[in-house]
Amino acid sequence: MLSVQRMTPFFTSQEDFRLRLVFAYQYFSIIKGGEVYQFVPSEGKEIVVNVKSLQVENLGEVFVFQRGSRFIRLPLYQLLLISDLHLHLASILEGTLNLELEMPEDIVQEAAELLKEIEADNRLRMIDYALETNNRSLFTQLTEGMH
């Protein structure tokens, strides 16, 4: 497995809902077998992310990394599979660019309703428990606001 040592976009641009992250020398490096390989922009040099779906769109882009006379050529989809690149992408999207990833309103509403349901079920269980243990103060406390 590879790990990303450094991943800082040299340049970013956003066109509609596509975010382009462009990389240059010294801004992107990986570690393989304890050795650091530096990014070389000889082939692919950008990652395009759809900010609506949070999907990488140019998975076929080939990235080249170099250590001395040795080179590693990896298509972006493979780099995503065998490294922690997705974690670095997530931090770039959330932190550097301050993208607010909002949940759709219907999902937020559904979660709120489920939470109310769970709380009501829990309250009924606690009332049952208070009755079983003959705990009058707990029973009173739990039933006071119910009508």
Contact map, one row per residue, 1 for C-alpha under 8 A:
111000000000000000000000000000010000000000000000000000000000000000000000000000000110000000000000000000000000000000000000000000000000000000000000000
111100000000000000000000000001111000000000000000000000000000000000000000000000000111000000000000000000000000000000000000000000000000000000000000000
111110000000000000000000000001110000000000000000000000000000000000000000000000000011100000000000000000000000000000000000000000000000000000000000000
011111100000000000000000000111100000000000000000000000000000000000000000000000000011100100000000000000000000000000000000000000000000000000000000000
001111100000000000000000000111100001000000000000000000000000000000000000000000000000000000000000000000000000000000000000000000000000000000000000000
000111110000000000000000001111000000000000000000000000000000000000000000000000000000000000000000000000000000000000000000000000000000000000000000000
000111111000000000000000001110000000000000000000000000000000000000000000000000000000000100000000000000000000000000000000000000000000000000000000000
000001111100000000000010001100000000000000000000000000000000000000000000000000000000000000000000000000000000000000000000000000000000000000000000000
000000111111000000001111001100000000000000000000000000000000000000000000000000000000000000000000000000000000000000000000000000000000000000000000000
000000011111000000001111001000000000000000000000000000000000000000000000000000000000000000000000000000000000000000000000000000000000000000000000000
000000001111100000001110000000000000000000000000000000000000000000000000000000000000000000000000000000000000000000000000000000000000000000000000000
000000001111110000111100000000000000000000000000000000000000000000000000000000000000000000000000000000000000000000000000000000000000000000000000000
000000000011111000111000000000000000000000000000000000000000000000000000000000000000000000000000000000000000000000000000000000000000000000000000000
000000000001111111110000000000000000000000000000000000000000000000000000000000000000000000000000000000000000000000000000000000000000000000000000000
000000000000111111100000000000000000000000000000000000000000000000000000000000000000000000000000000000000000000000000000000000000000000000000000000
000000000000011111000000000000000000000000000000000000000000000000000000000000000000000000000000000000000000000000000000000000000000000000000000000
000000000000011111100000000000000000000000000000011100000000000000000000000000000000000000000000000000000000000000000000000000000000000000000000000
000000000000011111110000000000000000000000000001111000000000000000000000000000000000000000000000000000000000000000000000000000000000000000000000000
000000000001111011111000000000000000000000000001111000000000000000000000000000000000000000000000000000000000000000000000000000000000000000000000000
000000000001110001111100000000000000000000000111100000000000000000000000000000000000000000000000000000000000000000000000000000000000000000000000000
000000001111100000111110000000000000000000000111000000000000000000000000000000000000000000000000000000000000000000000000000000000000000000000000000
000000001111000000011111000000000000000000001110000000000000000000000000000000000000000000000000000000000000000000000000000000000000000000000000000
000000011110000000001111101100000000000010001100000000000000000000000000000000000000000000000000000000000000000000000000000000000000000000000000000
000000001100000000000111111100000000001110001000000000000000000000000000000000000000000000000000000000000000000000000000000000000000000000000000000
000000000000000000000011111100000000011110000000000000000000000000000000000000000000000000000000000000000000000000000000000000000000000000000000000
000000000000000000000001111110000000011000000000000000000000000000000000000000000000000000000000000000000000000000000000000000000000000000000000000
000001111100000000000011111110000000001000000000000000000000000000000000000000000000000000000000000000000000000000000000000000000000000000000000000
000111111000000000000011111111000000011000000000000000000000000000000000000000000000000000000000000000000000000000000000000000000000000000000000000
000111100000000000000000011111100001111000000000000000000000000010000000000000000000000000000000000000000000000000000000000000000000000000000000000
011111000000000000000000000111110001111000000000000000000000000010000000000000000000000000000000000000000000000000000000000000000000000000000000000
011110000000000000000000000011111111100000000000000000000000000000000000000000000000000000000000000000000000000000000000000000000000000000000000000
111000000000000000000000000001111111100000000000000000000000000000000000000000000000000000000000000000000000000000000000000000000000000000000000000
010000000000000000000000000000111110000000000000000000000000000000000000000000000000000000000000000000000000000000000000000000000000000000000000000
000000000000000000000000000000111111000000000000000000000000000000000000000000000000000000000000000000000000000000000000000000000000000000000000000
000000000000000000000000000000111111100000000000000000000000000000000000000000000000000000000000000000000000000000000000000000000000000000000000000
000010000000000000000000000011110111110000000000000000000000000000100000000000000000000000000000000000000000000000000000000000000000000000000000000
000000000000000000000000000011110011111000000000000000000000000011100000000000000000000000000000000000000000000000000000000000000000000000000000000
000000000000000000000000110111000001111100000000000000000000000011100000000000000000000000000000000000000000000000000000000000000000000000000000000
000000000000000000000001111111000000111110000000000000000000001111000000000000000000000000000000000000000000000000000000000000000000000000000000000
000000000000000000000001100000000000011111100000000000000000001111000000000000000000000000000000000000000000000000000000000000000000000000000000000
000000000000000000000011100000000000001111111000000000000000001100000000000000000000000000000000000000000000000000000000000000000000000000000000000
000000000000000000000000000000000000000111111000000000000000000100000000000000000000000000000000000000000000000000000000000000000000000000000000000
000000000000000000000000000000000000000111111000000000000000111100000000000000000000000000000000000000000000000000000000000000000000000000000000000
000000000000000000000000000000000000000011111100000000000000111100000000000000000000000000000000000000000000000000000000000000000000000000000000000
000000000000000000000111000000000000000011111110000000000000101000000000000000000000000000000000000000000000000000000000000000000000000000000000000
000000000000000000011110000000000000000000011111000000000000100000000000000000000000000000000000000000000000000000000000000000000000000000000000000
000000000000000000011100000000000000000000001111100000011100100000000000000000000000000000000000000000000000000000000000000000000000000000000000000
000000000000000001111000000000000000000000000111110000011100000000000000000000000000000000000000000000000000000000000000000000000000000000000000000
000000000000000001110000000000000000000000000011111001111000000000000000000000000000000000000000000000000000000000000000000000000000000000000000000
000000000000000011100000000000000000000000000001111111111000000000000000000000000000000000000000000000000000000000000000000000000000000000000000000
000000000000000011100000000000000000000000000000111111100000000000000000000000000000000000000000000000000000000000000000000000000000000000000000000
000000000000000010000000000000000000000000000000011111000000000000000000000000000000000000000000000000000000000000000000000000000000000000000000000
000000000000000000000000000000000000000000000000011111100000000000000000000000000000000000000000000000000000000000000000000000000000000000000000000
000000000000000000000000000000000000000000000000111111110000000000000000000000000000000000000000000000000000000000000000000000000000000000000000000
000000000000000000000000000000000000000000000000111011111000000000000000000000000000000000000000000000000000000000000000000000000000000000000000000
000000000000000000000000000000000000000000000011110001111110000000000000000000000000000000000000000000000000000000000000000000000000000000000000000
000000000000000000000000000000000000000000000011110000111110000000000000000000000000000000000000000000000000000000000000000000000000000000000000000
000000000000000000000000000000000000000000000011000000011111100000000000000100000000000000000000000000000000000000000000000000000000000000000000000
000000000000000000000000000000000000000000000000000000011111100000000000001110000000000000000000000000000000000000000000000000000000000000000000000
000000000000000000000000000000000000000000000000000000000111110000000000001110000000000000000000000000000000000000000000000000000000000000000000000
000000000000000000000000000000000000000000111110000000000111111000000000001100000000000000000000000000000000000000000000000000000000000000000000000
000000000000000000000000000000000000000000110000000000000001111100000000111100000000000000000000000000000000000000000000000000000000000000000000000
000000000000000000000000000000000000001110111000000000000000111110000000111100000000000000000000000000000000000000000000000000000000000000000000000
000000000000000000000000000000000000001111110000000000000000011111000011110000000000000000000000000000000000000000000000000000000000000000000000000
000000000000000000000000000011000000111100000000000000000000001111100011100000000000000000000000000000000000000000000000000000000000000000000000000
000000000000000000000000000000000000111100000000000000000000000111111111000000000000000000000000000000000000000000000000000000000000000000000000000
000000000000000000000000000000000001110000000000000000000000000011111110000000000000000000000000000000000000000000000000000000000000000000000000000
000000000000000000000000000000000000000000000000000000000000000001111100000000000000000000000000000000000000000000000000000000000000000000000000000
000000000000000000000000000000000000000000000000000000000000000001111110000000000000000000000000000000000000000000000000000000000000000000000000000
000000000000000000000000000000000000000000000000000000000000000001111111000000000000000000000000000000000000000000000000000000000000000000000000000
000000000000000000000000000000000000000000000000000000000000000111101111100000000000000000000000000000000000000000000000000000000000000000000000000
000000000000000000000000000000000000000000000000000000000000000111000111110000000000000000000000000000000000000000000000000000000000000000000000000
000000000000000000000000000000000000000000000000000000000000011110000011111000000000000000000000000000000000000000000000000000000000000000000000000
000000000000000000000000000000000000000000000000000000000000011100000001111101100000000000000000000000000000000000000000000000000000000000000000000
000000000000000000000000000000000000000000000000000000000011111000000000111111100000000000000000000000000000000000000000000000000000000000000000000
000000000000000000000000000000000000000000000000000000000111111000000000011111110000000000000000000000000000000000000000000000000000000000000000000
000000000000000000000000000000000000000000000000000000000011000000000000001111111000000000000000000000000000000000000000000000000000000000000000000
000000000000000000000000000000000000000000000000000000000000000000000000011111111100000000000000000000000000000000000000000000000000000000000000000
000000000000000000000000000000000000000000000000000000000000000000000000011111111110100000000000000000000000000000000000000000000000000000000000000
000000000000000000000000000000000000000000000000000000000000000000000000000111111111110000000000000000000000000000000000000000000000000000000000000
000000000000000000000000000000000000000000000000000000000000000000000000000011111110000000000000000000000000000000000000000000000000000000000000000
110000000000000000000000000000000000000000000000000000000000000000000000000001111111000000000000000000000000000000000000000000000000000000000000000
111100000000000000000000000000000000000000000000000000000000000000000000000000111111110000000000000000000000000000000000000000000000000000000000000
011100000000000000000000000000000000000000000000000000000000000000000000000000010111111100000000000000000000000000000000000000000000000000000000000
001100000000000000000000000000000000000000000000000000000000000000000000000000110011111110000000000000000000000000000000000000000000000000000000000
000000000000000000000000000000000000000000000000000000000000000000000000000000010011111111000000000000000000000000000000000000000000000000000000000
000000000000000000000000000000000000000000000000000000000000000000000000000000000001111111100000000000000000000000000000000000000000000000000000000
000100100000000000000000000000000000000000000000000000000000000000000000000000000001111111110000000000000000000000000000000000000000000000000000000
000000000000000000000000000000000000000000000000000000000000000000000000000000000000111111111000000000000000000000000000000000000000000000000000000
000000000000000000000000000000000000000000000000000000000000000000000000000000000000011111111100000000000000000000000000000000000000000000000000000
000000000000000000000000000000000000000000000000000000000000000000000000000000000000001111111111000000000000000000000000000000000000000000000000000
000000000000000000000000000000000000000000000000000000000000000000000000000000000000000111111111100000000000000000000000000000000000000000000000000
000000000000000000000000000000000000000000000000000000000000000000000000000000000000000011111111111000000000000000000000000000000000000000000000000
000000000000000000000000000000000000000000000000000000000000000000000000000000000000000001111111111110000000000000000000000000000000000000000000000
000000000000000000000000000000000000000000000000000000000000000000000000000000000000000000111111111000000000000000000000000000000000000000000000000
000000000000000000000000000000000000000000000000000000000000000000000000000000000000000000111111110000000000000000000000000000000000000000000000000
000000000000000000000000000000000000000000000000000000000000000000000000000000000000000000011111111000000000000000000000000000000000000000000000000
000000000000000000000000000000000000000000000000000000000000000000000000000000000000000000001111111100000000000000000000000000000000000000000000000
000000000000000000000000000000000000000000000000000000000000000000000000000000000000000000001110111110000000000000000000000000000000000000000000000
000000000000000000000000000000000000000000000000000000000000000000000000000000000000000000000100011111000000000000000000000000000000000000000000000
000000000000000000000000000000000000000000000000000000000000000000000000000000000000000000000100001111100000000000000000000000000000000000000000000
000000000000000000000000000000000000000000000000000000000000000000000000000000000000000000000000000111110000000000000000000000000000000000000000000
000000000000000000000000000000000000000000000000000000000000000000000000000000000000000000000000000011111011000000000000000000000000000000000000000
000000000000000000000000000000000000000000000000000000000000000000000000000000000000000000000000000001111111000000000000000000000000000000000000000
000000000000000000000000000000000000000000000000000000000000000000000000000000000000000000000000000000111111100000000000000000000000000000000000000
000000000000000000000000000000000000000000000000000000000000000000000000000000000000000000000000000000011111110000000000000000000000000000000000000
000000000000000000000000000000000000000000000000000000000000000000000000000000000000000000000000000000111111111000000000000000000000000000000000000
000000000000000000000000000000000000000000000000000000000000000000000000000000000000000000000000000000111111111100000000000000000000000000000000000
000000000000000000000000000000000000000000000000000000000000000000000000000000000000000000000000000000001111111110000000000000000000000000000000000
000000000000000000000000000000000000000000000000000000000000000000000000000000000000000000000000000000000111111111000000000000000000000000000000000
000000000000000000000000000000000000000000000000000000000000000000000000000000000000000000000000000000000011111111100000000000000000000000000000000
000000000000000000000000000000000000000000000000000000000000000000000000000000000000000000000000000000000001111111110000000000000000000000000000000
000000000000000000000000000000000000000000000000000000000000000000000000000000000000000000000000000000000000111111111000000000000000000000000000000
000000000000000000000000000000000000000000000000000000000000000000000000000000000000000000000000000000000000011111111100000000000000000000000000000
000000000000000000000000000000000000000000000000000000000000000000000000000000000000000000000000000000000000001111111110000000000000000000000000000
000000000000000000000000000000000000000000000000000000000000000000000000000000000000000000000000000000000000000111111111000000000000000000000000000
000000000000000000000000000000000000000000000000000000000000000000000000000000000000000000000000000000000000000011111111100000000000000000000000000
000000000000000000000000000000000000000000000000000000000000000000000000000000000000000000000000000000000000000001111111110000000000000000000000000
000000000000000000000000000000000000000000000000000000000000000000000000000000000000000000000000000000000000000000111111111000000000000000000000000
000000000000000000000000000000000000000000000000000000000000000000000000000000000000000000000000000000000000000000011111111100000000000000000000000
000000000000000000000000000000000000000000000000000000000000000000000000000000000000000000000000000000000000000000001111111110000000000000000000000
000000000000000000000000000000000000000000000000000000000000000000000000000000000000000000000000000000000000000000000111111111000000000000000000000
000000000000000000000000000000000000000000000000000000000000000000000000000000000000000000000000000000000000000000000011111111100000000000000100000
000000000000000000000000000000000000000000000000000000000000000000000000000000000000000000000000000000000000000000000001111111110000000000000000000
000000000000000000000000000000000000000000000000000000000000000000000000000000000000000000000000000000000000000000000000111111111000000000000000000
000000000000000000000000000000000000000000000000000000000000000000000000000000000000000000000000000000000000000000000000011111111100000000000100000
000000000000000000000000000000000000000000000000000000000000000000000000000000000000000000000000000000000000000000000000001111111110000001100110000
000000000000000000000000000000000000000000000000000000000000000000000000000000000000000000000000000000000000000000000000000111111111000000000000000
000000000000000000000000000000000000000000000000000000000000000000000000000000000000000000000000000000000000000000000000000011111111100000000000000
000000000000000000000000000000000000000000000000000000000000000000000000000000000000000000000000000000000000000000000000000001111111111101100000000
000000000000000000000000000000000000000000000000000000000000000000000000000000000000000000000000000000000000000000000000000000111111111100100000000
000000000000000000000000000000000000000000000000000000000000000000000000000000000000000000000000000000000000000000000000000000011111111000000000000
000000000000000000000000000000000000000000000000000000000000000000000000000000000000000000000000000000000000000000000000000000001111111000000000000
000000000000000000000000000000000000000000000000000000000000000000000000000000000000000000000000000000000000000000000000000000000111111100000000000
000000000000000000000000000000000000000000000000000000000000000000000000000000000000000000000000000000000000000000000000000000000111111111100000000
000000000000000000000000000000000000000000000000000000000000000000000000000000000000000000000000000000000000000000000000000000000110011111110000000
000000000000000000000000000000000000000000000000000000000000000000000000000000000000000000000000000000000000000000000000000000000000001111111000000
000000000000000000000000000000000000000000000000000000000000000000000000000000000000000000000000000000000000000000000000000000100100001111111100000
000000000000000000000000000000000000000000000000000000000000000000000000000000000000000000000000000000000000000000000000000000100110001111111110000
000000000000000000000000000000000000000000000000000000000000000000000000000000000000000000000000000000000000000000000000000000000000000111111111000
000000000000000000000000000000000000000000000000000000000000000000000000000000000000000000000000000000000000000000000000000000000000000011111111000
000000000000000000000000000000000000000000000000000000000000000000000000000000000000000000000000000000000000000000000000001001100000000001111111110
000000000000000000000000000000000000000000000000000000000000000000000000000000000000000000000000000000000000000000000000000000100000000000111111110
000000000000000000000000000000000000000000000000000000000000000000000000000000000000000000000000000000000000000000000000000000000000000000011111110
000000000000000000000000000000000000000000000000000000000000000000000000000000000000000000000000000000000000000000000000000000000000000000000111111
000000000000000000000000000000000000000000000000000000000000000000000000000000000000000000000000000000000000000000000000000000000000000000000111111
000000000000000000000000000000000000000000000000000000000000000000000000000000000000000000000000000000000000000000000000000000000000000000000000111
